Amino acid sequence: MKHPEDDLLMAAVYWFELQYPLLKHKLHHSPNEGQRSMKRNSNGVYYSPEASRLKKKGTKAGFPDLELLHPAKGFHGLFAEAKAGKGKLKQEQADWLQQLSEDNYFTFVFRSLDEFRSIVQKYLR
């Protein structure tokens, strides 16, 4: 099974940690994507125990893939959403990016490692 978005995220994190070793501890990925295993309860209703547990711990649908907890250029920090190929933002993702932008965080969507590098370098310059 191919995971192009995972590959893009891993490349972005790898590059960032090499390029900015003093900031690597401030870059974080929130693992709220992916499929969760399903089980059937006693009423015959399917549910995901893992997704339920994540929700109870505060995981929110659409939260951006990467957050850089480092202020720059007048912003509190940076949030980025990776989209591989022709992937489109879900409404929850667009809503998060909009809200974070309104709260003075720098937000962007990237589709390639080159795009991620260019934007991050401008943000941190």
PyRosetta script that sets phi, psi and omega in degrees:
from pyrosetta import init, pose_from_sequence

init()
pose = pose_from_sequence("MKHPEDDLLMAAVYWFELQYPLLKHKLHHSPNEGQRSMKRNSNGVYYSPEASRLKKKGTKAGFPDLELLHPAKGFHGLFAEAKAGKGKLKQEQADWLQQLSEDNYFTFVFRSLDEFRSIVQKYLR")
pose.set_psi(1, 131.1)
pose.set_omega(1, -179.4)
pose.set_phi(2, -90.6)
pose.set_psi(2, 146.4)
pose.set_omega(2, 179.2)
pose.set_phi(3, -134.6)
pose.set_psi(3, 73.3)
pose.set_omega(3, -175.4)
pose.set_phi(4, -61.0)
pose.set_psi(4, -34.5)
pose.set_omega(4, 179.5)
pose.set_phi(5, -69.1)
pose.set_psi(5, -39.9)
pose.set_omega(5, 175.4)
pose.set_phi(6, -60.6)
pose.set_psi(6, -43.8)
pose.set_omega(6, 179.1)
pose.set_phi(7, -60.8)
pose.set_psi(7, -41.7)
pose.set_omega(7, 178.7)
pose.set_phi(8, -63.5)
pose.set_psi(8, -44.6)
pose.set_omega(8, 178.6)
pose.set_phi(9, -62.7)
pose.set_psi(9, -44.5)
pose.set_omega(9, -179.2)
pose.set_phi(10, -64.0)
pose.set_psi(10, -38.8)
pose.set_omega(10, 177.3)
pose.set_phi(11, -65.3)
pose.set_psi(11, -41.2)
pose.set_omega(11, 179.8)
pose.set_phi(12, -63.7)
pose.set_psi(12, -45.6)
pose.set_omega(12, 179.9)
pose.set_phi(13, -65.4)
pose.set_psi(13, -43.6)
pose.set_omega(13, 179.4)
pose.set_phi(14, -59.0)
pose.set_psi(14, -49.0)
pose.set_omega(14, 179.2)
pose.set_phi(15, -60.1)
pose.set_psi(15, -47.0)
pose.set_omega(15, -177.3)
pose.set_phi(16, -59.3)
pose.set_psi(16, -45.6)
pose.set_omega(16, -178.0)
pose.set_phi(17, -65.1)
pose.set_psi(17, -32.2)
pose.set_omega(17, 175.4)
pose.set_phi(18, -74.6)
pose.set_psi(18, -41.3)
pose.set_omega(18, -176.1)
pose.set_phi(19, -74.8)
pose.set_psi(19, -36.1)
pose.set_omega(19, -174.5)
pose.set_phi(20, -129.8)
pose.set_psi(20, 66.4)
pose.set_omega(20, -176.0)
pose.set_phi(21, -60.3)
pose.set_psi(21, -28.7)
pose.set_omega(21, -179.7)
pose.set_phi(22, -77.1)
pose.set_psi(22, -14.2)
pose.set_omega(22, 179.7)
pose.set_phi(23, -109.3)
pose.set_psi(23, -3.0)
pose.set_omega(23, -172.1)
pose.set_phi(24, -60.3)
pose.set_psi(24, -28.1)
pose.set_omega(24, 178.8)
pose.set_phi(25, -73.0)
pose.set_psi(25, -10.8)
pose.set_omega(25, -179.4)
pose.set_phi(26, -97.9)
pose.set_psi(26, -1.7)
pose.set_omega(26, 178.3)
pose.set_phi(27, -100.1)
pose.set_psi(27, 129.1)
pose.set_omega(27, -174.6)
pose.set_phi(28, -136.6)
pose.set_psi(28, 142.6)
pose.set_omega(28, 173.8)
pose.set_phi(29, -107.7)
pose.set_psi(29, 129.4)
pose.set_omega(29, 176.2)
pose.set_phi(30, -96.2)
pose.set_psi(30, 109.1)
pose.set_omega(30, -175.1)
pose.set_phi(31, -80.3)
pose.set_psi(31, 74.8)
pose.set_omega(31, -179.9)
pose.set_phi(32, -111.5)
pose.set_psi(32, 13.4)
pose.set_omega(32, 178.8)
pose.set_phi(33, -102.6)
pose.set_psi(33, 177.4)
pose.set_omega(33, 172.9)
pose.set_phi(34, 97.1)
pose.set_psi(34, 169.4)
pose.set_omega(34, 179.7)
pose.set_phi(35, -87.5)
pose.set_psi(35, 145.5)
pose.set_omega(35, 177.9)
pose.set_phi(36, -114.6)
pose.set_psi(36, 145.9)
pose.set_omega(36, 178.3)
pose.set_phi(37, -64.9)
pose.set_psi(37, 145.9)
pose.set_omega(37, -177.8)
pose.set_phi(38, -112.0)
pose.set_psi(38, 144.4)
pose.set_omega(38, 174.8)
pose.set_phi(39, -130.9)
pose.set_psi(39, 161.9)
pose.set_omega(39, 178.5)
pose.set_phi(40, -109.8)
pose.set_psi(40, 131.1)
pose.set_omega(40, 179.2)
pose.set_phi(41, -82.1)
pose.set_psi(41, -177.8)
pose.set_omega(41, -176.8)
pose.set_phi(42, -65.1)
pose.set_psi(42, -18.9)
pose.set_omega(42, 177.8)
pose.set_phi(43, -91.7)
pose.set_psi(43, 2.4)
pose.set_omega(43, -179.8)
pose.set_phi(44, 83.5)
pose.set_psi(44, 9.0)
pose.set_omega(44, -179.7)
pose.set_phi(45, -92.0)
pose.set_psi(45, 132.0)
pose.set_omega(45, 178.8)
pose.set_phi(46, -80.8)
pose.set_psi(46, 142.9)
pose.set_omega(46, 177.5)
pose.set_phi(47, -152.9)
pose.set_psi(47, 166.2)
pose.set_omega(47, 179.2)
pose.set_phi(48, -114.8)
pose.set_psi(48, 108.7)
pose.set_omega(48, 178.7)
pose.set_phi(49, -59.0)
pose.set_psi(49, -38.1)
pose.set_omega(49, -179.0)
pose.set_phi(50, -67.0)
pose.set_psi(50, -45.6)
pose.set_omega(50, 179.2)
pose.set_phi(51, -63.5)
pose.set_psi(51, -39.6)
pose.set_omega(51, 178.3)
pose.set_phi(52, -62.0)
pose.set_psi(52, -43.5)
pose.set_omega(52, 179.4)
pose.set_phi(53, -64.5)
pose.set_psi(53, -43.2)
pose.set_omega(53, 179.1)
pose.set_phi(54, -62.0)
pose.set_psi(54, -41.9)
pose.set_omega(54, 178.3)
pose.set_phi(55, -60.7)
pose.set_psi(55, -43.0)
pose.set_omega(55, -179.2)
pose.set_phi(56, -66.0)
pose.set_psi(56, -24.8)
pose.set_omega(56, 178.8)
pose.set_phi(57, -89.2)
pose.set_psi(57, -0.1)
pose.set_omega(57, 174.6)
pose.set_phi(58, 107.8)
pose.set_psi(58, 3.4)
pose.set_omega(58, 177.6)
pose.set_phi(59, -64.9)
pose.set_psi(59, 133.9)
pose.set_omega(59, -178.3)
pose.set_phi(60, -118.5)
pose.set_psi(60, 134.9)
pose.set_omega(60, 178.2)
pose.set_phi(61, -59.1)
pose.set_psi(61, 135.7)
pose.set_omega(61, 175.0)
pose.set_phi(62, 83.8)
pose.set_psi(62, -2.0)
pose.set_omega(62, -179.0)
pose.set_phi(63, -59.6)
pose.set_psi(63, 139.3)
pose.set_omega(63, -175.9)
pose.set_phi(64, -57.5)
pose.set_psi(64, 153.0)
pose.set_omega(64, -177.4)
pose.set_phi(65, -64.9)
pose.set_psi(65, -44.9)
pose.set_omega(65, -175.8)
pose.set_phi(66, -125.8)
pose.set_psi(66, 141.3)
pose.set_omega(66, 171.7)
pose.set_phi(67, -130.2)
pose.set_psi(67, 135.1)
pose.set_omega(67, 175.7)
pose.set_phi(68, -111.5)
pose.set_psi(68, 110.0)
pose.set_omega(68, -175.9)
pose.set_phi(69, -88.6)
pose.set_psi(69, 66.9)
pose.set_omega(69, -178.7)
pose.set_phi(70, -147.4)
pose.set_psi(70, 117.5)
pose.set_omega(70, 180.0)
pose.set_phi(71, -72.0)
pose.set_psi(71, 144.6)
pose.set_omega(71, 176.3)
pose.set_phi(72, -164.0)
pose.set_psi(72, 153.8)
pose.set_omega(72, 175.8)
pose.set_phi(73, 52.5)
pose.set_psi(73, 29.6)
pose.set_omega(73, 179.0)
pose.set_phi(74, 84.6)
pose.set_psi(74, 2.1)
pose.set_omega(74, 177.7)
pose.set_phi(75, -98.5)
pose.set_psi(75, 155.3)
pose.set_omega(75, 177.7)
pose.set_phi(76, -72.9)
pose.set_psi(76, -29.1)
pose.set_omega(76, -176.9)
pose.set_phi(77, 176.0)
pose.set_psi(77, -170.6)
pose.set_omega(77, -173.6)
pose.set_phi(78, -129.8)
pose.set_psi(78, 140.9)
pose.set_omega(78, 174.4)
pose.set_phi(79, -129.7)
pose.set_psi(79, 134.2)
pose.set_omega(79, -176.8)
pose.set_phi(80, -132.6)
pose.set_psi(80, 142.8)
pose.set_omega(80, 176.7)
pose.set_phi(81, -117.3)
pose.set_psi(81, 126.1)
pose.set_omega(81, 178.3)
pose.set_phi(82, -91.0)
pose.set_psi(82, 135.9)
pose.set_omega(82, 174.9)
pose.set_phi(83, -136.2)
pose.set_psi(83, 116.7)
pose.set_omega(83, -179.8)
pose.set_phi(84, -91.0)
pose.set_psi(84, 148.1)
pose.set_omega(84, 176.8)
pose.set_phi(85, 58.2)
pose.set_psi(85, -129.7)
pose.set_omega(85, -178.6)
pose.set_phi(86, -98.5)
pose.set_psi(86, 18.4)
pose.set_omega(86, 179.9)
pose.set_phi(87, -55.3)
pose.set_psi(87, 141.1)
pose.set_omega(87, -178.6)
pose.set_phi(88, -113.9)
pose.set_psi(88, 150.8)
pose.set_omega(88, 175.6)
pose.set_phi(89, -66.2)
pose.set_psi(89, 135.8)
pose.set_omega(89, 170.4)
pose.set_phi(90, -79.4)
pose.set_psi(90, 159.8)
pose.set_omega(90, -178.2)
pose.set_phi(91, -57.7)
pose.set_psi(91, -41.5)
pose.set_omega(91, -179.8)
pose.set_phi(92, -61.6)
pose.set_psi(92, -37.1)
pose.set_omega(92, 178.9)
pose.set_phi(93, -68.2)
pose.set_psi(93, -44.6)
pose.set_omega(93, 178.2)
pose.set_phi(94, -61.9)
pose.set_psi(94, -40.4)
pose.set_omega(94, 179.2)
pose.set_phi(95, -62.9)
pose.set_psi(95, -43.9)
pose.set_omega(95, 178.6)
pose.set_phi(96, -60.8)
pose.set_psi(96, -48.1)
pose.set_omega(96, -178.5)
pose.set_phi(97, -61.1)
pose.set_psi(97, -40.5)
pose.set_omega(97, 178.6)
pose.set_phi(98, -63.0)
pose.set_psi(98, -48.8)
pose.set_omega(98, -178.5)
pose.set_phi(99, -62.8)
pose.set_psi(99, -43.6)
pose.set_omega(99, 179.6)
pose.set_phi(100, -64.4)
pose.set_psi(100, -38.3)
pose.set_omega(100, 176.9)
pose.set_phi(101, -62.5)
pose.set_psi(101, -43.4)
pose.set_omega(101, 178.1)
pose.set_phi(102, -64.6)
pose.set_psi(102, -25.3)
pose.set_omega(102, 178.4)
pose.set_phi(103, -90.7)
pose.set_psi(103, 16.0)
pose.set_omega(103, 175.4)
pose.set_phi(104, 71.3)
pose.set_psi(104, 37.4)
pose.set_omega(104, 169.1)
pose.set_phi(105, -108.0)
pose.set_psi(105, 144.8)
pose.set_omega(105, 176.2)
pose.set_phi(106, -80.5)
pose.set_psi(106, 125.8)
pose.set_omega(106, -177.9)
pose.set_phi(107, -127.1)
pose.set_psi(107, 148.7)
pose.set_omega(107, 175.4)
pose.set_phi(108, -162.2)
pose.set_psi(108, 162.0)
pose.set_omega(108, 174.3)
pose.set_phi(109, -112.3)
pose.set_psi(109, 135.5)
pose.set_omega(109, 177.8)
pose.set_phi(110, -126.9)
pose.set_psi(110, 146.0)
pose.set_omega(110, -177.1)
pose.set_phi(111, -117.6)
pose.set_psi(111, -2.9)
pose.set_omega(111, 179.4)
pose.set_phi(112, -151.3)
pose.set_psi(112, 161.2)
pose.set_omega(112, 177.0)
pose.set_phi(113, -64.5)
pose.set_psi(113, -39.7)
pose.set_omega(113, 179.0)
pose.set_phi(114, -60.1)
pose.set_psi(114, -40.8)
pose.set_omega(114, 179.1)
pose.set_phi(115, -65.6)
pose.set_psi(115, -43.4)
pose.set_omega(115, 177.7)
pose.set_phi(116, -59.7)
pose.set_psi(116, -48.3)
pose.set_omega(116, -179.4)
pose.set_phi(117, -58.5)
pose.set_psi(117, -48.3)
pose.set_omega(117, -177.7)
pose.set_phi(118, -60.1)
pose.set_psi(118, -46.6)
pose.set_omega(118, -178.1)
pose.set_phi(119, -67.7)
pose.set_psi(119, -43.8)
pose.set_omega(119, -179.8)
pose.set_phi(120, -64.7)
pose.set_psi(120, -41.9)
pose.set_omega(120, 178.5)
pose.set_phi(121, -61.2)
pose.set_psi(121, -41.7)
pose.set_omega(121, 177.6)
pose.set_phi(122, -65.3)
pose.set_psi(122, -40.0)
pose.set_omega(122, 180.0)
pose.set_phi(123, -63.3)
pose.set_psi(123, -40.9)
pose.set_omega(123, -175.0)
pose.set_phi(124, -89.9)
pose.set_psi(124, -8.3)
pose.set_omega(124, 178.7)
pose.set_phi(125, -70.8)
pose.dump_pdb("model.pdb")
